[in-house]
Amino acid sequence: MKPLVVIGFLGSTLDAAKFDPSRWNKWRPSVSIGMHEDFRVDRFVLIHGKQHDRLAGQVAEDIESVSPETTVNQKVLSFDDPWDFEEVYGKLLDFARDYPFDPDKEDYLIHITTGTHVAQICLFLLTEARYLPGRLLQTQPSARSRVANIFPGSINIIDLDISRYDSIASRFAIQMTEAASFLKSGIETKNKAFNSLIDEIEQVAGRSKAPILLTGPTGAGKSQLARRIFELKKSKHQMSGDFVEVNCATLRGDSAMSALFGHKKGAFTGAAADRAGLLRTANKGMLFLDEIGELGADEQAMILRAIEEKRFLPVGADKEVESDFQLIAGTNRDLLTAVNKGTFRDDLLARLNLWTFALPGLADRKEDIEPNLDYELDRYAEREGSRVTFNKEARQYYLEYATSSKALWSGNFRDLAASVTRMATLSPEGRIDRQTVDLEIKRLSILWDDHVAEKADGLDTILSNQALEELDPFDRVQLSEVIRICRNSKSLSEAGRMLFSSSRKRRTSANDADRLKKYLNRFGLSWAEINAQN
């Protein structure tokens, strides 16, 4: 066995006693450590203030008298104020750094029964941080020992590696499982990759305030997961503020800066009063910026500074404001591609990319469709106040289709939620039957056929989601054909000649390139941007 070293404070009250034989009729924690026959201490480092030199000397003699194999080293460590946490921690940290610890050759116990409460707390923290590389030693008197007129009391050794304690480790495992289930809204998901992802998110969310980036297709559940992360952290008292969510695709022009960072009264026409802005509203809480890739360059720069320094300048203000929030960002786009195109800041991506989690779409988690089907039925019942279920045949038929290759789930969980809502609404007697499922499968097939057609035109690669939603079907067909010709032409002029080949014959002069350029500008597009996709 390696030599055992005990480090602890002299108890100016508990260790004190008259300097006569009567002192042995009292339990004294430092002395009692050496009174256990089966507990050998090779060295005792007794820390005390200069004013307690005499008492420390007497206690050292008593320890060595009851335990001749123990060598007592007195260490003078005086405090101007023994109740000042900063001073006590600082001087004990210096002691820990200077002491010649050798854990390979010696074992260390840190005695926390004596000393002020501040000193005990500091010893605990330094041991937990491994500045004091040992275990905690706790001593206390024993009623039985008083009867026998012997005062060794009892000793208890505490290892701060909680993995060594089966019952505690089990409780932590249960809490982690419950936290992961909470992030999944209580859904018993079966996809191993997704479950592993949620376990990792739970650990990061509980231990870090760094930004989190959630990627994945629209409808994969980024917004819901962000809110659950917030609720989990708030339940653990890790944040006291609110959850603030904003879809960056809805922020346009000057209003974007005002919405995010606030403004002062009179900052611009229409600014009739001060506005706090979303970042300040999220102070002490969480800010979820969905579709962060849609932010403009100026907003990206200010968001970056707000993340790093917790400070920013509202519109029209001459004084910065502060907001301490945790950021979760969501995107369905490839931000690295956006960086390469120059539409997204590389330093902002670097700041967001510390913790990036890619949420899979529903089509990649088909084994999770059934538990999510039950979840959506529960949500419908809560929302509408009536419980709807499937009959056995209809449920099996729906699941067979939902998990087949025919089911695209292009809208992911939004498609599933809408599907369940339609079937439940069309089942007034509370039972979804085969006929209702047949009608729903036809609706889904039509929906996904249209989606495939829209995807085929490639506009989703160059236009934002909001821009696509605002596009009329007529304009979409026309624009997709223009894009196709542009991508198959060597220059803007060549594309213009092809697109306006008939009308140009009726004019004496024409600038087809300029005409095409103006057309593309209507949709915020340029020749270079279109051909960057090739």
Secondary structure as a PSIPRED ss2 file (coil, helix, strand):
# PSIPRED VFORMAT (PSIPRED V4.0)

   1 M C   1.000  0.000  0.000
   2 K C   1.000  0.000  0.000
   3 P C   1.000  0.000  0.000
   4 L E   0.000  0.000  1.000
   5 V E   0.000  0.000  1.000
   6 V E   0.000  0.000  1.000
   7 I E   0.000  0.000  1.000
   8 G E   0.000  0.000  1.000
   9 F E   0.000  0.000  1.000
  10 L C   1.000  0.000  0.000
  11 G C   1.000  0.000  0.000
  12 S C   1.000  0.000  0.000
  13 T C   1.000  0.000  0.000
  14 L C   1.000  0.000  0.000
  15 D C   1.000  0.000  0.000
  16 A C   1.000  0.000  0.000
  17 A C   1.000  0.000  0.000
  18 K C   1.000  0.000  0.000
  19 F C   1.000  0.000  0.000
  20 D C   1.000  0.000  0.000
  21 P H   0.000  1.000  0.000
  22 S H   0.000  1.000  0.000
  23 R H   0.000  1.000  0.000
  24 W H   0.000  1.000  0.000
  25 N H   0.000  1.000  0.000
  26 K C   1.000  0.000  0.000
  27 W C   1.000  0.000  0.000
  28 R C   1.000  0.000  0.000
  29 P H   0.000  1.000  0.000
  30 S H   0.000  1.000  0.000
  31 V H   0.000  1.000  0.000
  32 S H   0.000  1.000  0.000
  33 I H   0.000  1.000  0.000
  34 G H   0.000  1.000  0.000
  35 M H   0.000  1.000  0.000
  36 H C   1.000  0.000  0.000
  37 E C   1.000  0.000  0.000
  38 D C   1.000  0.000  0.000
  39 F C   1.000  0.000  0.000
  40 R C   1.000  0.000  0.000
  41 V C   1.000  0.000  0.000
  42 D C   1.000  0.000  0.000
  43 R E   0.000  0.000  1.000
  44 F E   0.000  0.000  1.000
  45 V E   0.000  0.000  1.000
  46 L E   0.000  0.000  1.000
  47 I E   0.000  0.000  1.000
  48 H E   0.000  0.000  1.000
  49 G C   1.000  0.000  0.000
  50 K H   0.000  1.000  0.000
  51 Q H   0.000  1.000  0.000
  52 H H   0.000  1.000  0.000
  53 D H   0.000  1.000  0.000
  54 R H   0.000  1.000  0.000
  55 L H   0.000  1.000  0.000
  56 A H   0.000  1.000  0.000
  57 G H   0.000  1.000  0.000
  58 Q H   0.000  1.000  0.000
  59 V H   0.000  1.000  0.000
  60 A H   0.000  1.000  0.000
  61 E H   0.000  1.000  0.000
  62 D H   0.000  1.000  0.000
  63 I H   0.000  1.000  0.000
  64 E H   0.000  1.000  0.000
  65 S H   0.000  1.000  0.000
  66 V H   0.000  1.000  0.000
  67 S C   1.000  0.000  0.000
  68 P C   1.000  0.000  0.000
  69 E C   1.000  0.000  0.000
  70 T C   1.000  0.000  0.000
  71 T E   0.000  0.000  1.000
  72 V E   0.000  0.000  1.000
  73 N E   0.000  0.000  1.000
  74 Q E   0.000  0.000  1.000
  75 K E   0.000  0.000  1.000
  76 V E   0.000  0.000  1.000
  77 L C   1.000  0.000  0.000
  78 S C   1.000  0.000  0.000
  79 F C   1.000  0.000  0.000
  80 D C   1.000  0.000  0.000
  81 D C   1.000  0.000  0.000
  82 P C   1.000  0.000  0.000
  83 W C   1.000  0.000  0.000
  84 D C   1.000  0.000  0.000
  85 F H   0.000  1.000  0.000
  86 E H   0.000  1.000  0.000
  87 E H   0.000  1.000  0.000
  88 V H   0.000  1.000  0.000
  89 Y H   0.000  1.000  0.000
  90 G H   0.000  1.000  0.000
  91 K H   0.000  1.000  0.000
  92 L H   0.000  1.000  0.000
  93 L H   0.000  1.000  0.000
  94 D H   0.000  1.000  0.000
  95 F H   0.000  1.000  0.000
  96 A H   0.000  1.000  0.000
  97 R H   0.000  1.000  0.000
  98 D H   0.000  1.000  0.000
  99 Y C   1.000  0.000  0.000
 100 P C   1.000  0.000  0.000
 101 F C   1.000  0.000  0.000
 102 D C   1.000  0.000  0.000
 103 P C   1.000  0.000  0.000
 104 D C   1.000  0.000  0.000
 105 K C   1.000  0.000  0.000
 106 E C   1.000  0.000  0.000
 107 D E   0.000  0.000  1.000
 108 Y E   0.000  0.000  1.000
 109 L E   0.000  0.000  1.000
 110 I E   0.000  0.000  1.000
 111 H E   0.000  0.000  1.000
 112 I C   1.000  0.000  0.000
 113 T C   1.000  0.000  0.000
 114 T C   1.000  0.000  0.000
 115 G C   1.000  0.000  0.000
 116 T C   1.000  0.000  0.000
 117 H H   0.000  1.000  0.000
 118 V H   0.000  1.000  0.000
 119 A H   0.000  1.000  0.000
 120 Q H   0.000  1.000  0.000
 121 I H   0.000  1.000  0.000
 122 C H   0.000  1.000  0.000
 123 L H   0.000  1.000  0.000
 124 F H   0.000  1.000  0.000
 125 L H   0.000  1.000  0.000
 126 L H   0.000  1.000  0.000
 127 T H   0.000  1.000  0.000
 128 E H   0.000  1.000  0.000
 129 A C   1.000  0.000  0.000
 130 R C   1.000  0.000  0.000
 131 Y C   1.000  0.000  0.000
 132 L C   1.000  0.000  0.000
 133 P C   1.000  0.000  0.000
 134 G C   1.000  0.000  0.000
 135 R E   0.000  0.000  1.000
 136 L E   0.000  0.000  1.000
 137 L E   0.000  0.000  1.000
 138 Q E   0.000  0.000  1.000
 139 T E   0.000  0.000  1.000
 140 Q E   0.000  0.000  1.000
 141 P C   1.000  0.000  0.000
 142 S C   1.000  0.000  0.000
 143 A H   0.000  1.000  0.000
 144 R H   0.000  1.000  0.000
 145 S H   0.000  1.000  0.000
 146 R H   0.000  1.000  0.000
 147 V H   0.000  1.000  0.000
 148 A C   1.000  0.000  0.000
 149 N C   1.000  0.000  0.000
 150 I C   1.000  0.000  0.000
 151 F C   1.000  0.000  0.000
 152 P C   1.000  0.000  0.000
 153 G C   1.000  0.000  0.000
 154 S E   0.000  0.000  1.000
 155 I E   0.000  0.000  1.000
 156 N E   0.000  0.000  1.000
 157 I E   0.000  0.000  1.000
 158 I E   0.000  0.000  1.000
 159 D C   1.000  0.000  0.000
 160 L C   1.000  0.000  0.000
 161 D C   1.000  0.000  0.000
 162 I H   0.000  1.000  0.000
 163 S H   0.000  1.000  0.000
 164 R H   0.000  1.000  0.000
 165 Y C   1.000  0.000  0.000
 166 D H   0.000  1.000  0.000
 167 S H   0.000  1.000  0.000
 168 I H   0.000  1.000  0.000
 169 A H   0.000  1.000  0.000
 170 S H   0.000  1.000  0.000
 171 R H   0.000  1.000  0.000
 172 F H   0.000  1.000  0.000
 173 A H   0.000  1.000  0.000
 174 I H   0.000  1.000  0.000
 175 Q H   0.000  1.000  0.000
 176 M H   0.000  1.000  0.000
 177 T H   0.000  1.000  0.000
 178 E H   0.000  1.000  0.000
 179 A H   0.000  1.000  0.000
 180 A H   0.000  1.000  0.000
 181 S H   0.000  1.000  0.000
 182 F H   0.000  1.000  0.000
 183 L H   0.000  1.000  0.000
 184 K C   1.000  0.000  0.000
 185 S C   1.000  0.000  0.000
 186 G C   1.000  0.000  0.000
 187 I C   1.000  0.000  0.000
 188 E C   1.000  0.000  0.000
 189 T C   1.000  0.000  0.000
 190 K C   1.000  0.000  0.000
 191 N C   1.000  0.000  0.000
 192 K H   0.000  1.000  0.000
 193 A H   0.000  1.000  0.000
 194 F H   0.000  1.000  0.000
 195 N H   0.000  1.000  0.000
 196 S H   0.000  1.000  0.000
 197 L H   0.000  1.000  0.000
 198 I H   0.000  1.000  0.000
 199 D H   0.000  1.000  0.000
 200 E H   0.000  1.000  0.000
 201 I H   0.000  1.000  0.000
 202 E H   0.000  1.000  0.000
 203 Q H   0.000  1.000  0.000
 204 V H   0.000  1.000  0.000
 205 A H   0.000  1.000  0.000
 206 G H   0.000  1.000  0.000
 207 R H   0.000  1.000  0.000
 208 S C   1.000  0.000  0.000
 209 K C   1.000  0.000  0.000
 210 A C   1.000  0.000  0.000
 211 P C   1.000  0.000  0.000
 212 I E   0.000  0.000  1.000
 213 L E   0.000  0.000  1.000
 214 L E   0.000  0.000  1.000
 215 T E   0.000  0.000  1.000
 216 G C   1.000  0.000  0.000
 217 P C   1.000  0.000  0.000
 218 T C   1.000  0.000  0.000
 219 G C   1.000  0.000  0.000
 220 A C   1.000  0.000  0.000
 221 G C   1.000  0.000  0.000
 222 K H   0.000  1.000  0.000
 223 S H   0.000  1.000  0.000
 224 Q H   0.000  1.000  0.000
 225 L H   0.000  1.000  0.000
 226 A H   0.000  1.000  0.000
 227 R H   0.000  1.000  0.000
 228 R H   0.000  1.000  0.000
 229 I H   0.000  1.000  0.000
 230 F H   0.000  1.000  0.000
 231 E H   0.000  1.000  0.000
 232 L H   0.000  1.000  0.000
 233 K H   0.000  1.000  0.000
 234 K H   0.000  1.000  0.000
 235 S H   0.000  1.000  0.000
 236 K C   1.000  0.000  0.000
 237 H C   1.000  0.000  0.000
 238 Q C   1.000  0.000  0.000
 239 M C   1.000  0.000  0.000
 240 S C   1.000  0.000  0.000
 241 G C   1.000  0.000  0.000
 242 D C   1.000  0.000  0.000
 243 F E   0.000  0.000  1.000
 244 V E   0.000  0.000  1.000
 245 E E   0.000  0.000  1.000
 246 V E   0.000  0.000  1.000
 247 N E   0.000  0.000  1.000
 248 C H   0.000  1.000  0.000
 249 A H   0.000  1.000  0.000
 250 T H   0.000  1.000  0.000
 251 L C   1.000  0.000  0.000
 252 R C   1.000  0.000  0.000
 253 G C   1.000  0.000  0.000
 254 D H   0.000  1.000  0.000
 255 S H   0.000  1.000  0.000
 256 A H   0.000  1.000  0.000
 257 M H   0.000  1.000  0.000
 258 S H   0.000  1.000  0.000
 259 A H   0.000  1.000  0.000
 260 L H   0.000  1.000  0.000
 261 F H   0.000  1.000  0.000
 262 G C   1.000  0.000  0.000
 263 H E   0.000  0.000  1.000
 264 K C   1.000  0.000  0.000
 265 K C   1.000  0.000  0.000
 266 G C   1.000  0.000  0.000
 267 A C   1.000  0.000  0.000
 268 F C   1.000  0.000  0.000
 269 T C   1.000  0.000  0.000
 270 G C   1.000  0.000  0.000
 271 A C   1.000  0.000  0.000
 272 A C   1.000  0.000  0.000
 273 A C   1.000  0.000  0.000
 274 D C   1.000  0.000  0.000
 275 R E   0.000  0.000  1.000
 276 A C   1.000  0.000  0.000
 277 G C   1.000  0.000  0.000
 278 L H   0.000  1.000  0.000
 279 L H   0.000  1.000  0.000
 280 R H   0.000  1.000  0.000
 281 T H   0.000  1.000  0.000
 282 A C   1.000  0.000  0.000
 283 N C   1.000  0.000  0.000
 284 K C   1.000  0.000  0.000
 285 G C   1.000  0.000  0.000
 286 M E   0.000  0.000  1.000
 287 L E   0.000  0.000  1.000
 288 F E   0.000  0.000  1.000
 289 L E   0.000  0.000  1.000
 290 D E   0.000  0.000  1.000
 291 E C   1.000  0.000  0.000
 292 I H   0.000  1.000  0.000
 293 G H   0.000  1.000  0.000
 294 E H   0.000  1.000  0.000
 295 L C   1.000  0.000  0.000
 296 G C   1.000  0.000  0.000
 297 A H   0.000  1.000  0.000
 298 D H   0.000  1.000  0.000
 299 E H   0.000  1.000  0.000
 300 Q H   0.000  1.000  0.000
 301 A H   0.000  1.000  0.000
 302 M H   0.000  1.000  0.000
 303 I H   0.000  1.000  0.000
 304 L H   0.000  1.000  0.000
 305 R H   0.000  1.000  0.000
 306 A H   0.000  1.000  0.000
 307 I H   0.000  1.000  0.000
 308 E H   0.000  1.000  0.000
 309 E H   0.000  1.000  0.000
 310 K C   1.000  0.000  0.000
 311 R E   0.000  0.000  1.000
 312 F E   0.000  0.000  1.000
 313 L C   1.000  0.000  0.000
 314 P C   1.000  0.000  0.000
 315 V E   0.000  0.000  1.000
 316 G C   1.000  0.000  0.000
 317 A C   1.000  0.000  0.000
 318 D C   1.000  0.000  0.000
 319 K C   1.000  0.000  0.000
 320 E C   1.000  0.000  0.000
 321 V E   0.000  0.000  1.000
 322 E E   0.000  0.000  1.000
 323 S C   1.000  0.000  0.000
 324 D C   1.000  0.000  0.000
 325 F C   1.000  0.000  0.000
 326 Q E   0.000  0.000  1.000
 327 L E   0.000  0.000  1.000
 328 I E   0.000  0.000  1.000
 329 A E   0.000  0.000  1.000
 330 G E   0.000  0.000  1.000
 331 T E   0.000  0.000  1.000
 332 N C   1.000  0.000  0.000
 333 R C   1.000  0.000  0.000
 334 D C   1.000  0.000  0.000
 335 L H   0.000  1.000  0.000
 336 L H   0.000  1.000  0.000
 337 T H   0.000  1.000  0.000
 338 A H   0.000  1.000  0.000
 339 V H   0.000  1.000  0.000
 340 N H   0.000  1.000  0.000
 341 K H   0.000  1.000  0.000
 342 G C   1.000  0.000  0.000
 343 T C   1.000  0.000  0.000
 344 F C   1.000  0.000  0.000
 345 R C   1.000  0.000  0.000
 346 D H   0.000  1.000  0.000
 347 D H   0.000  1.000  0.000
 348 L H   0.000  1.000  0.000
 349 L H   0.000  1.000  0.000
 350 A H   0.000  1.000  0.000
 351 R H   0.000  1.000  0.000
 352 L H   0.000  1.000  0.000
 353 N C   1.000  0.000  0.000
 354 L C   1.000  0.000  0.000
 355 W E   0.000  0.000  1.000
 356 T E   0.000  0.000  1.000
 357 F E   0.000  0.000  1.000
 358 A E   0.000  0.000  1.000
 359 L C   1.000  0.000  0.000
 360 P C   1.000  0.000  0.000
 361 G C   1.000  0.000  0.000
 362 L H   0.000  1.000  0.000
 363 A H   0.000  1.000  0.000
 364 D H   0.000  1.000  0.000
 365 R C   1.000  0.000  0.000
 366 K H   0.000  1.000  0.000
 367 E H   0.000  1.000  0.000
 368 D H   0.000  1.000  0.000
 369 I H   0.000  1.000  0.000
 370 E H   0.000  1.000  0.000
 371 P H   0.000  1.000  0.000
 372 N H   0.000  1.000  0.000
 373 L H   0.000  1.000  0.000
 374 D H   0.000  1.000  0.000
 375 Y H   0.000  1.000  0.000
 376 E H   0.000  1.000  0.000
 377 L H   0.000  1.000  0.000
 378 D H   0.000  1.000  0.000
 379 R H   0.000  1.000  0.000
 380 Y H   0.000  1.000  0.000
 381 A H   0.000  1.000  0.000
 382 E H   0.000  1.000  0.000
 383 R H   0.000  1.000  0.000
 384 E H   0.000  1.000  0.000
 385 G C   1.000  0.000  0.000
 386 S C   1.000  0.000  0.000
 387 R C   1.000  0.000  0.000
 388 V C   1.000  0.000  0.000
 389 T E   0.000  0.000  1.000
 390 F E   0.000  0.000  1.000
 391 N C   1.000  0.000  0.000
 392 K H   0.000  1.000  0.000
 393 E H   0.000  1.000  0.000
 394 A H   0.000  1.000  0.000
 395 R H   0.000  1.000  0.000
 396 Q H   0.000  1.000  0.000
 397 Y H   0.000  1.000  0.000
 398 Y H   0.000  1.000  0.000
 399 L H   0.000  1.000  0.000
 400 E H   0.000  1.000  0.000
 401 Y H   0.000  1.000  0.000
 402 A H   0.000  1.000  0.000
 403 T C   1.000  0.000  0.000
 404 S C   1.000  0.000  0.000
 405 S C   1.000  0.000  0.000
 406 K C   1.000  0.000  0.000
 407 A C   1.000  0.000  0.000
 408 L C   1.000  0.000  0.000
 409 W C   1.000  0.000  0.000
 410 S C   1.000  0.000  0.000
 411 G C   1.000  0.000  0.000
 412 N C   1.000  0.000  0.000
 413 F H   0.000  1.000  0.000
 414 R H   0.000  1.000  0.000
 415 D H   0.000  1.000  0.000
 416 L H   0.000  1.000  0.000
 417 A H   0.000  1.000  0.000
 418 A H   0.000  1.000  0.000
 419 S H   0.000  1.000  0.000
 420 V H   0.000  1.000  0.000
 421 T H   0.000  1.000  0.000
 422 R H   0.000  1.000  0.000
 423 M H   0.000  1.000  0.000
 424 A H   0.000  1.000  0.000
 425 T H   0.000  1.000  0.000
 426 L C   1.000  0.000  0.000
 427 S C   1.000  0.000  0.000
 428 P C   1.000  0.000  0.000
 429 E C   1.000  0.000  0.000
 430 G C   1.000  0.000  0.000
 431 R E   0.000  0.000  1.000
 432 I E   0.000  0.000  1.000
 433 D C   1.000  0.000  0.000
 434 R H   0.000  1.000  0.000
 435 Q H   0.000  1.000  0.000
 436 T H   0.000  1.000  0.000
 437 V H   0.000  1.000  0.000
 438 D H   0.000  1.000  0.000
 439 L H   0.000  1.000  0.000
 440 E H   0.000  1.000  0.000
 441 I H   0.000  1.000  0.000
 442 K H   0.000  1.000  0.000
 443 R H   0.000  1.000  0.000
 444 L H   0.000  1.000  0.000
 445 S H   0.000  1.000  0.000
 446 I H   0.000  1.000  0.000
 447 L H   0.000  1.000  0.000
 448 W H   0.000  1.000  0.000
 449 D H   0.000  1.000  0.000
 450 D H   0.000  1.000  0.000
 451 H H   0.000  1.000  0.000
 452 V H   0.000  1.000  0.000
 453 A H   0.000  1.000  0.000
 454 E H   0.000  1.000  0.000
 455 K H   0.000  1.000  0.000
 456 A H   0.000  1.000  0.000
 457 D C   1.000  0.000  0.000
 458 G C   1.000  0.000  0.000
 459 L H   0.000  1.000  0.000
 460 D H   0.000  1.000  0.000
 461 T H   0.000  1.000  0.000
 462 I C   1.000  0.000  0.000
 463 L C   1.000  0.000  0.000
 464 S C   1.000  0.000  0.000
 465 N H   0.000  1.000  0.000
 466 Q H   0.000  1.000  0.000
 467 A H   0.000  1.000  0.000
 468 L H   0.000  1.000  0.000
 469 E H   0.000  1.000  0.000
 470 E C   1.000  0.000  0.000
 471 L C   1.000  0.000  0.000
 472 D C   1.000  0.000  0.000
 473 P H   0.000  1.000  0.000
 474 F H   0.000  1.000  0.000
 475 D H   0.000  1.000  0.000
 476 R H   0.000  1.000  0.000
 477 V H   0.000  1.000  0.000
 478 Q H   0.000  1.000  0.000
 479 L H   0.000  1.000  0.000
 480 S H   0.000  1.000  0.000
 481 E H   0.000  1.000  0.000
 482 V H   0.000  1.000  0.000
 483 I H   0.000  1.000  0.000
 484 R H   0.000  1.000  0.000
 485 I H   0.000  1.000  0.000
 486 C H   0.000  1.000  0.000
 487 R H   0.000  1.000  0.000
 488 N C   1.000  0.000  0.000
 489 S C   1.000  0.000  0.000
 490 K C   1.000  0.000  0.000
 491 S C   1.000  0.000  0.000
 492 L H   0.000  1.000  0.000
 493 S H   0.000  1.000  0.000
 494 E H   0.000  1.000  0.000
 495 A H   0.000  1.000  0.000
 496 G H   0.000  1.000  0.000
 497 R H   0.000  1.000  0.000
 498 M H   0.000  1.000  0.000
 499 L H   0.000  1.000  0.000
 500 F C   1.000  0.000  0.000
 501 S C   1.000  0.000  0.000
 502 S C   1.000  0.000  0.000
 503 S H   0.000  1.000  0.000
 504 R H   0.000  1.000  0.000
 505 K H   0.000  1.000  0.000
 506 R H   0.000  1.000  0.000
 507 R C   1.000  0.000  0.000
 508 T C   1.000  0.000  0.000
 509 S C   1.000  0.000  0.000
 510 A C   1.000  0.000  0.000
 511 N C   1.000  0.000  0.000
 512 D H   0.000  1.000  0.000
 513 A H   0.000  1.000  0.000
 514 D H   0.000  1.000  0.000
 515 R H   0.000  1.000  0.000
 516 L H   0.000  1.000  0.000
 517 K H   0.000  1.000  0.000
 518 K H   0.000  1.000  0.000
 519 Y H   0.000  1.000  0.000
 520 L H   0.000  1.000  0.000
 521 N H   0.000  1.000  0.000
 522 R C   1.000  0.000  0.000
 523 F C   1.000  0.000  0.000
 524 G C   1.000  0.000  0.000
 525 L C   1.000  0.000  0.000
 526 S C   1.000  0.000  0.000
 527 W H   0.000  1.000  0.000
 528 A H   0.000  1.000  0.000
 529 E H   0.000  1.000  0.000
 530 I H   0.000  1.000  0.000
 531 N H   0.000  1.000  0.000
 532 A C   1.000  0.000  0.000
 533 Q C   1.000  0.000  0.000
 534 N C   1.000  0.000  0.000
